[in-house]
Amino acid sequence: MGWLESIRAGLGKQFETQPVTIEPLDIRVYNSLGTVVYAIAETHQPAASTSAPRMIYTTYVMVHECGEWRIAHIHASAMPLETAGQFAARLRHGQGPLH
């Protein structure tokens, strides 16, 4: 099994045991010759409505090789509660969450 299939299988297993709705709140795209970085602030809301949503910051790095785009790197980490609160306040006030 390749690394991409391994990632898919792991995410499938995780979401099967703990379903979650993922909503992107802010997407930033940075590109240069042959490389694109997507920086995405997301909420992850567990299907169990009693659970609080988590704010996650995810980056996806894509590279262009041999005429095709491929995923070179994925990283996701939970936002600290203080940062998530500041992010939400900026969203409410229309100030642009990542700036």
LUMMAR-352569 format. One line per 2 residues: number of its first residue (from 1); their letters; for each residue x, y, z of N, C-alpha, C. Coordinates in nm, 3 decimals, always signed. Atoms other than C-alpha are relative to their C-alpha. Last residue first. Layout:
# residues N
NUM	a	X:Y:Z:X:Y:Z:X:Y:Z; ...
# end
This chain:
# residues 99
99	hl	-0.085:-0.118:+0.012:-0.433:+3.849:+0.909:-0.013:+0.089:+0.120; -0.142:+0.038:-0.005:-0.558:+3.490:+0.926:+0.093:+0.121:-0.012
97	pg	-0.046:+0.083:-0.109:-0.916:+3.568:+1.029:+0.149:-0.029:+0.005; -0.092:+0.090:+0.068:-0.995:+3.861:+0.800:+0.073:-0.085:+0.101
95	qg	-0.136:-0.054:+0.011:-1.137:+4.151:+0.998:+0.096:-0.090:-0.077; -0.036:-0.016:+0.141:-1.506:+4.077:+0.941:+0.139:+0.054:-0.022
93	hr	-0.016:-0.143:+0.028:-1.596:+4.138:+1.307:+0.045:+0.028:-0.144; +0.124:-0.072:-0.036:-1.737:+3.789:+1.367:+0.007:+0.146:-0.040
91	lr	+0.103:+0.039:+0.096:-1.447:+3.628:+1.179:-0.130:+0.079:+0.026; -0.031:-0.068:+0.127:-1.196:+3.826:+1.384:-0.103:-0.034:-0.107
89	aa	+0.033:-0.141:-0.018:-1.364:+3.709:+1.706:+0.027:+0.079:-0.129; +0.146:-0.014:+0.007:-1.355:+3.346:+1.586:-0.042:+0.146:+0.014
87	fq	+0.039:+0.027:+0.138:-0.979:+3.367:+1.519:-0.151:+0.022:-0.016; -0.038:-0.119:+0.076:-0.915:+3.525:+1.858:-0.042:-0.013:-0.146
85	ga	+0.088:-0.109:-0.043:-1.109:+3.245:+2.029:+0.029:+0.129:-0.076; +0.131:+0.027:+0.061:-0.927:+2.978:+1.824:-0.100:+0.110:+0.037
83	te	-0.010:-0.036:+0.142:-0.595:+3.135:+1.925:-0.133:-0.019:-0.070; -0.012:-0.146:+0.005:-0.687:+3.119:+2.295:+0.005:+0.048:-0.146
81	lp	+0.130:-0.064:-0.028:-0.812:+2.761:+2.261:+0.006:+0.152:-0.010; +0.018:-0.021:-0.144:-0.488:+2.642:+2.096:-0.130:+0.078:+0.024
79	ma	-0.029:-0.136:-0.045:-0.549:+2.551:+1.733:-0.013:+0.005:+0.151; +0.109:-0.069:-0.069:-0.533:+2.178:+1.665:+0.045:+0.140:+0.039
77	sa	-0.017:-0.010:-0.145:-0.274:+2.066:+1.416:-0.115:+0.080:+0.058; +0.116:-0.056:-0.070:-0.282:+1.942:+1.059:+0.031:+0.004:+0.149
75	hi	-0.021:-0.017:-0.144:+0.003:+1.877:+0.817:-0.126:+0.061:+0.059; +0.122:-0.042:-0.070:-0.012:+1.740:+0.465:+0.036:+0.012:+0.147
73	ha	-0.002:-0.007:-0.146:+0.290:+1.714:+0.236:-0.138:+0.043:+0.050; -0.135:+0.020:-0.052:+0.384:+1.642:-0.125:+0.001:-0.004:+0.153
71	ir	-0.010:-0.048:-0.138:+0.037:+1.592:-0.269:+0.140:-0.032:+0.050; +0.007:+0.103:-0.103:+0.071:+1.545:-0.644:+0.011:+0.065:+0.137
69	we	-0.006:-0.051:-0.136:+0.005:+1.759:-0.949:-0.006:-0.118:+0.096; +0.108:+0.032:-0.093:+0.086:+1.612:-1.289:+0.023:+0.064:+0.135
67	gc	+0.130:-0.035:+0.055:+0.289:+1.717:-1.596:-0.119:-0.029:+0.090; +0.030:+0.083:+0.118:+0.604:+1.533:-1.491:-0.141:+0.024:-0.053
65	eh	-0.111:+0.080:+0.052:+0.604:+1.700:-1.151:-0.048:-0.082:-0.118; +0.025:+0.038:+0.139:+0.386:+1.978:-1.011:+0.124:-0.070:-0.053
63	vm	-0.109:-0.029:+0.092:+0.395:+1.999:-0.633:-0.036:-0.052:-0.139; +0.010:+0.071:+0.127:+0.109:+2.027:-0.385:+0.120:+0.040:-0.085
61	vy	-0.101:-0.045:+0.096:+0.150:+2.124:-0.019:-0.011:-0.089:-0.124; -0.018:+0.099:+0.105:-0.157:+2.095:+0.203:+0.102:+0.059:-0.097
59	tt	-0.070:-0.043:+0.121:-0.171:+2.287:+0.528:+0.016:-0.120:-0.092; -0.053:+0.103:+0.088:-0.427:+2.238:+0.802:+0.074:+0.064:-0.117
57	yi	-0.072:-0.071:+0.104:-0.520:+2.451:+1.104:+0.071:-0.105:-0.084; -0.119:+0.067:+0.052:-0.784:+2.282:+1.316:+0.061:+0.087:-0.109
55	mr	-0.056:-0.080:+0.108:-1.050:+2.440:+1.536:+0.133:-0.065:-0.038; -0.141:-0.035:-0.015:-1.233:+2.181:+1.741:+0.040:+0.083:-0.120
53	pa	-0.083:+0.005:+0.120:-1.610:+2.159:+1.776:+0.145:+0.037:+0.033; -0.033:-0.133:+0.052:-1.759:+2.085:+2.118:+0.084:-0.013:-0.127
51	st	-0.143:-0.032:+0.002:-1.911:+1.743:+2.176:+0.023:+0.138:-0.061; -0.038:-0.048:-0.132:-2.278:+1.713:+2.271:+0.147:+0.039:+0.006
49	sa	+0.026:-0.144:-0.014:-2.378:+1.695:+1.904:+0.038:+0.055:+0.137; +0.069:-0.005:-0.129:-2.213:+1.355:+1.864:-0.018:+0.148:+0.035
47	ap	+0.140:+0.031:+0.026:-2.124:+1.386:+1.494:-0.082:+0.001:+0.129; +0.034:+0.141:-0.013:-1.797:+1.555:+1.594:-0.151:-0.021:-0.020
45	qh	+0.114:+0.021:-0.091:-1.757:+1.907:+1.456:-0.031:-0.149:+0.008; +0.032:+0.143:+0.003:-1.414:+1.975:+1.304:-0.107:-0.022:+0.107
43	te	+0.063:+0.050:-0.121:-1.379:+2.345:+1.229:-0.028:-0.148:-0.023; +0.119:+0.084:+0.007:-1.125:+2.439:+0.968:-0.061:-0.018:+0.138
41	ai	+0.051:+0.006:-0.136:-0.854:+2.699:+0.904:-0.135:-0.070:-0.007; +0.144:+0.003:-0.025:-0.690:+2.620:+0.572:-0.029:-0.007:+0.149
39	ay	+0.006:-0.016:-0.145:-0.345:+2.700:+0.436:-0.147:+0.018:+0.036; +0.133:-0.037:-0.048:-0.317:+2.565:+0.081:+0.007:+0.004:+0.152
37	vv	+0.028:+0.029:-0.140:+0.038:+2.564:-0.053:-0.139:+0.052:+0.033; +0.115:-0.073:-0.054:+0.106:+2.542:-0.427:-0.019:-0.045:+0.144
35	tg	+0.040:+0.033:-0.137:+0.437:+2.446:-0.587:-0.119:+0.086:+0.041; +0.004:+0.143:-0.028:+0.555:+2.424:-0.949:-0.042:-0.041:+0.139
33	ls	-0.020:+0.088:+0.113:+0.658:+2.790:-0.985:+0.003:-0.147:+0.045; -0.120:-0.040:+0.072:+0.519:+2.969:-0.683:+0.018:-0.103:-0.111
31	ny	-0.061:+0.081:+0.104:+0.192:+2.952:-0.505:+0.125:+0.064:-0.054; -0.129:-0.061:+0.030:+0.020:+3.058:-0.185:+0.064:-0.087:-0.107
29	vr	-0.078:+0.073:+0.100:-0.348:+2.984:-0.136:+0.126:+0.079:-0.030; -0.102:-0.085:+0.063:-0.537:+3.090:+0.174:+0.081:-0.086:-0.094
27	id	-0.095:+0.071:+0.087:-0.860:+2.923:+0.283:+0.092:+0.104:-0.062; -0.086:-0.093:+0.073:-1.072:+3.040:+0.576:+0.101:-0.080:-0.080
25	lp	+0.040:-0.136:-0.037:-1.360:+2.874:+0.757:+0.079:+0.105:-0.077; -0.108:-0.099:+0.014:-1.337:+2.527:+0.605:-0.054:+0.139:+0.031
23	ei	+0.041:-0.121:+0.071:-1.605:+2.300:+0.751:+0.118:+0.095:-0.010; -0.110:-0.095:+0.014:-1.529:+1.941:+0.851:-0.049:+0.117:-0.084
21	tv	+0.027:-0.090:+0.111:-1.813:+1.726:+0.985:+0.111:+0.102:-0.003; -0.020:-0.142:-0.023:-1.694:+1.441:+1.205:-0.038:+0.076:-0.127
19	pq	+0.039:-0.086:+0.113:-1.764:+1.070:+1.245:+0.011:+0.149:+0.036; +0.038:-0.129:-0.058:-1.567:+0.901:+1.527:-0.035:+0.095:-0.114
17	te	+0.019:+0.016:-0.144:-1.519:+0.529:+1.460:-0.045:+0.128:+0.067; +0.098:+0.106:-0.020:-1.573:+0.553:+1.084:-0.030:-0.016:+0.148
15	fq	+0.132:-0.059:+0.016:-1.395:+0.890:+1.070:-0.111:-0.104:+0.016; +0.025:-0.099:-0.105:-1.078:+0.739:+1.218:-0.142:+0.056:-0.010
13	kg	+0.019:+0.072:-0.126:-1.091:+0.427:+0.996:-0.033:+0.099:+0.113; +0.125:+0.075:+0.008:-1.141:+0.635:+0.682:-0.032:-0.071:+0.130
11	lg	+0.108:-0.097:-0.018:-0.864:+0.874:+0.786:-0.136:-0.069:-0.004; -0.003:-0.049:-0.138:-0.624:+0.583:+0.832:-0.111:+0.099:+0.028
9	ar	+0.049:+0.108:-0.086:-0.726:+0.419:+0.504:-0.005:+0.045:+0.146; +0.144:+0.017:+0.022:-0.686:+0.745:+0.313:-0.059:-0.105:+0.093
7	is	+0.065:-0.117:-0.060:-0.344:+0.810:+0.467:-0.151:-0.013:-0.013; -0.012:+0.017:-0.144:-0.230:+0.455:+0.382:-0.068:+0.115:+0.074
5	el	+0.102:+0.098:-0.036:-0.358:+0.493:+0.027:-0.001:-0.024:+0.151; +0.129:-0.067:+0.014:-0.152:+0.809:-0.005:-0.114:-0.094:+0.038
3	wg	+0.022:-0.093:-0.113:+0.156:+0.637:+0.141:-0.134:+0.071:-0.011; -0.076:-0.124:+0.007:+0.138:+0.342:-0.098:-0.037:+0.094:+0.114
1	m	+0.086:-0.118:+0.000:+0.000:+0.000:+0.000:+0.090:+0.124:+0.000
# end
